């Protein structure tokens, strides 16, 4: 009787790591339907797939809005997203329906912080540009000023969003000899900032004083478009801008103009708007802009752990038990 009582159907919107799928398929009483592709589920398939299901396991690229929730109907009890971000979820509509949400914070912190530092170094030391010069014959001899970039030693680093990932970035950058850390956000975090002797400042001052700026904040109405024309105009001409948070935090037209006009030295992005960025997008034509395909959490270990946590969140929610990581609305 117990197994029958919790028999549930779930829809998984993508091909996820085997460990996560195995956790679902081996759970007694859980019937799994999956969009078995590495590519996003078409909208029509998503609407059909979620209909009548009790659980939904989705990705950050899946827009779970009122239309999807209406298609699911009153049977939907749990949404588990394999991401730390949740701006793809219609939280107000989900809350109205009493649907529980699971997400995957913490487990991708180290991988994303590592990628943030790698992107910063690749951008400020012009590594992609240098590799291209080797391949196309541009490397002719050693030249004193050729391919010079900017170093971290004795620099000021500004971090927008000193959350889990922001802290992990600062922790990794400190041994490079950073002179000072600044941070901006919704509120000061003195106990956390003490580890890096970081100073809480307005975002305008952070832009003006930082040699390197790393954006790791969450996307909210307050942070959307915060890195805009005014922000870039305040930055130093030799400063480097890095974004590994969400693409919509940046006004990309303003960033393009700042790079073209020499208002800032370079930029590195792991996130864009839209994703993927069209191949003919103006930012891709710039040598001083390094763009990656949103690979912040892309290590085998991290993605496996994320998939298992997403599965366990879903299963716990379906059973009416506490989730390992629940987003409380």
N, C-alpha and C positions, 0 to 999 in steps of 0.2 A: 504493500500500500504506500509506503514512504516514497519509493522510486516513482511510482505513478503520480503521486501528488506533486512532485516538482518537475515532471517531464516538461521540458521547454524547447522551443525552437529559436535558433539564433541565425542572424545573417552577418557574414563577414565580407566586408566590401572589397577585399583585395587578397592577393596571395601574400601571406605573412610567413615569417620564419617557421620552420617545421615544429620547433619546440612549443610555440604558442598554439598552433593548430592541434598538436598532439594533446595538449592540456585540455582543450575543449572536447576533442573527439573521444578521449578516454574517460570523460566525466559521465557517469551513468545518468541517463535521463535527459541528456542534452543532444538535440539533433541539430547538426550544423549544415547550413547552406552557404556556399562561398562563391564569390566572383573570382574564379581561378585564373587570374592574370596579373602581370606586373603593372599593367596599365590601369588607369582609373576606371571604375565602373561607370558605364553610360547612365545618364540620368534616368532613362526609362527603366533600365535594369535595376537601379537602386530603388526606385519607387515600387516596382513589382516585387523585388526581393525582400523588402522590409515589411510588406503587407502581412499582417497577422502574426508577426514574430514577437516574442517576448524580450529578446535581447538583440542588440546591434553592436558589432565591433567595427569601428571605422578608423580612418586615418585623417590627418590634418588637412588633406587635400579634398576631403569629402564635405560638401556643404550640407549640413544637417539643419534644415530650416523648417518653417511651418508646413510647407508642401510635403516634405518627407515625413514629418510627424503625423500629418493628417493621413498620409498613405499607410502608415504603420497601424494607425487606429489605437483604440484604448488598450490593446493587449501589450503594447510596448512598455516594459518596466525598467529596463536598464540600457544605458548607452555607455560603452567603454571605448575611449579613444586612445589609440596607440601613439600618444604625443604628450608633451608637457604643456603645449599651447592648446587653447580651447576657443579661439576666436572664430573657428569654423562652425561652432555650435550656437544655435539660437537659444541662449540660456533662458531668456524670459519665457519663451514658449515651452521649453522643457520643464521649467519650474512650475508653470501653470498646470501641467499635466501630472506633476508628482513623479517624474521620471528621475531615477538616480543616475549619477555620472561618475565613471571611473576614469582616471588619467594616469600618466606615467612620469611623475616628477622624479628628481634625484638620480634615477638610473642613467640618464643621459648627460648629467652635469659634466663629468670628467671628459667625455668624448667631445662635447661641444666646446668646452674650454680649450682643449688641445687644438681643435680645429681653428678656434678664434686666434690663438697665438700663432699657429702656422700661417694663417691668412695674413695676419699683421706682418710677420716677418717676410713672407713672400712679396707683399705689396711694398713695404718700405725699402726692401733691398732689391726690388725689381727683378725677382727671380724668373717669372714667366717671360718677361721681356728678354732677359739674358739668355734663357734657353733657346728662344726663337732666334736670337742673333747667332748662336752657335750653329743652329740648323740651316740658316739661310746664307751663311758665309759672311755675316757682318763682323765676326771676330777675326780681326786681321793681325793685331799685335796687342801687347799690354799698353794701355794708355792711362795716364794719371787721373783724368777726370771722366773717363768713359764708364757708364753704368753705375755711377755713384748714387747712393741712396741715403737713407737716414737711419741712425742707430738708436737703440733704446737707452744706452748708458747715459746717465745724468739728465734724463728727460722727464717731462711731466706727462702723466697718463691720466686721461679723464675717462671715467666709466659711467655710462648712463644706465642705471639699473643695477644696484649692488645687491642682487638676489643671489641665489645659489650659483648660477653660472658666472655672474659678475665677480663674485668672491673668488671662484676657482680660477678665473682669468688673472685677477690681481695676484693671487698666490703664485701663479706660474711666471708672471712677469717680474715680480720683485727681485729674483736672483739675477736678472739682467742688469741690475744697477740703476733702476728707475729712481729718480731723485724724489719725486712726490706723486701721490695719487690724489685725484679729485673725484668726487662722485656726485651725481645728481639723481633725484628720484622724488617720489611722493612725500617722503619724510626722512629725517636723519636716522641713521642706525649706528649710534656711537659705539656700542659694544662690539659689533661686527667690524666697524671701520678701524677700531683700535689696532687690530692685527696688522694693518697696512699703514697705520698713521694717516689714513685718508681723511680728507676734509670735505664736508658736505657744503656744496655751493649751488647757486642757481645755475640752470643750464646755460644761460648766457655767459656767465663768468667761466664755466667749464669750457665753452667753445673758444673763448678769448685766450685762455691761458695754456691749454693743453697742446702738447706736441703730437700726441696720439690720442684718438678718441675711439673707444670701443663701445658699441651699443648692444646691450644684452637685456633690455627691459622687455616687459610684456606689452602686447598691443592692447591699448585701451583708448577710449575717446580722448583722453588727455595726451597720450603719446602719439596718436596718429598724426603723421606729417610734422612732428616736432622738429625734425632735421630738414629745414627749409631754407629759402634764400637768405633770410635774416641770420639764421644759424651759421650757414657756410660763409657769409660775409664777415662774420665775427672771428672765424678761425684764422690762424696764422697761415701765411702763404706756403710755409714749408711743413704744414701739418698733414697727418695721414688719418683718414676716416675709415673705420671698420664697422660693418653691421652684420651681426649673426643672430638678430632677434626675429623681426618680421619685416617684410618689405615695405609695408604701408607706414612704417615709422618714418620713412624717408620720402621726401618729394623728389622723385628721380629726375624730373626736368631741371629742378634747381641744382641738383647734384651735378648733372651733366654740364650745366653752364659754369658752375664753380670750377670744374676740372678743366674745361676748355679755356676759360678765361684766366687760369692760373691763380684763382683765389685760394685753392688748396693744392697740395702737391700730388696726392694720390688717394684712391679709395679702393677698398676690398669688400665685396659683398658676397655673402653666402645665401642671402635671401633677396628676392626681388618682387616687384608687382608688374605684370602677373608672373606666375611660375608655370611652365618655363618661360623665360624671357625670349621674345621673338628674335630670330637670328639676325634680323636687320635693325635691331634696336640700336639707337645712337650710342648708348653706353658701351656696347661691344666693339665699337670702332676705336676706342681710346686705349692707347698703350698704358696710360697711368690709371687704369681701372681694371682690377682683377675680379672676375665674377665666377663663382662656383655654383654648382647645381643643388644647393640646399643639402649638403652632406655633413652637417654638423654632428649628427649622432651616428654617422655611418661607419661603425666598426662592427664586426661580426658579433662580438660579445654583447655590445650594447643593444643592437637590434634584437638579438635573441632574448635578452632580459626584458626588453620593452614588450615583446610579444607575449611572453609568459605572464608578466604583470597585467597586461591588458586582458588576457584570458582569465586570470584569477580574479580580477576585479569584476568581470562579467559574471562568472560563476557564483561568486559570493553574493552579488546583487540579486541574481535570480533566486538564490536560496533564502534571501532575506537576512543574510548575515553581514557583519561589518566587512567593508572592502579593504584590501591592503592600502589603496590610495583612492579615496573618494573626494570628489570636488563638491564641497558643501555650498549650496546656493542660499 
